[in-house]
Amino acid sequence: MAEPDKQSRILVVDDEPETLELLQRNLASQGYQVFVAPGAVEAIKFLEATPVDLVITDQKMPNVSGLDLARHIRENFRDTEVIMITGYATIEGAVEAVKTGAEEYLAKPFTDDELFTAAQKVLDKLHVRRTGRAQPRQEVFSTYGHVGESDAMKEVFDFINKAAATTATVLITGESGTGKELVARAVHYRSDRASAPFVPVNCGGIPESLLESELFGHVKGSFTGATESRAGFFQTAEGGTIFLDEISETSPSMQVKLLRVLQEKEVCMVGSSRPRRIDVRIIAATNKDLLSLVNKGMFREDLYFRLNVISIAIPPLRKRGDDILLLINHFAKKYAKEFGKPAPHFSDKALQVLRNYHWPGNVRELENVVQRLIVMNEDDIIDVADLPSLMRFSALREAGVDRTLAEVEAEYIRNVLASVSGNKSKAARILGIDRKTLREKLSRYAIEE
């Protein structure tokens, strides 16, 4: 998760002045903007006048309790989160706090690290929710065809502008599904060649025996089936741009021919001995490490340097941070409109799973997942249970990998107890143990009964 905004506003509510002072000092030391209120009534008045990201409130206070305050916040300030603190921790109290809208429940005395961890966790959730609702700047999307505001993508946009201002050859690198053709199109349509054709060619999708004819054209009778002369992709792209995707899949002999095109600015149709001059800009792309292929003798070094005049490296989706959330929003609205359905709401937990997923297929995989969710989902809310099983498994696998077995067991017991409202008989049945064993574990892990 990205580092939370330490300018987040936190309101601490407690009827004990010493506690207020301590929490204010400790949270302020982490860079947060901290405000205090001696009770729920004062807290509500403050919230009505000042936007707050997080309220940390004591549970037991005179007149209006922290539970009542949490309930009021959930009903009236949907964009404010709550952490409940108490010196009288019980399972029933924790369940009640969660039901009224508290995201975290801290039992006194707690350490500074426990406080900071809880605050960061809750603010992270709020950050994910807000970003998931946010709209990318329209000029970014409309200009480049990409949805993204991360530093990594801003660097790509900068390279697009620089490449578009020249006629130099461009090599675009990036994993499969990152949007290499979109970048190529952006370079073309922002250049002086925008009014001429943009011709994309998938070098890996055309059989080797046909690739030369497809690229350079052929004359009538040059081979069996050549009943008429036909121009190739290079001639079709005259005055514009040809995009050679998967350039690493070309054979050594084809690499020699492409090198000649780059050097001489001319092509020779299959079956002809007379070269033809062309005015075409070449943009190539690959999802492989071309330099590594050069070192292995699998790609011509001279062709590599001819192609790599300007290099644009597109980052994988997993390194684009909150762009994932913007893309989810964008694709959800796109496919909801296409299928005539209302745009669904993603739960905070679902957004966190999607945000933290590795995305080996990058933007293409994300778009496919969102499209499938729109088609299959019948409800207004998409939750973790609606996500593909691989993502749910990944989320479970990554949760708590740095914790001990005892810590995981203690958390699971707490979750089971909370799910049955503290009923120990039901919890024991779910856990597959008897009540005596459950009591022993509650005592061992200091879980309040």
Summary of the structure (lengths in Angstrom):
residues: 449
radius of gyration: 30.0
end to end distance: 34.0
largest distance: 96.8
contacts: 1387
relative contact order: 0.09
helix: 51%
strand: 13%
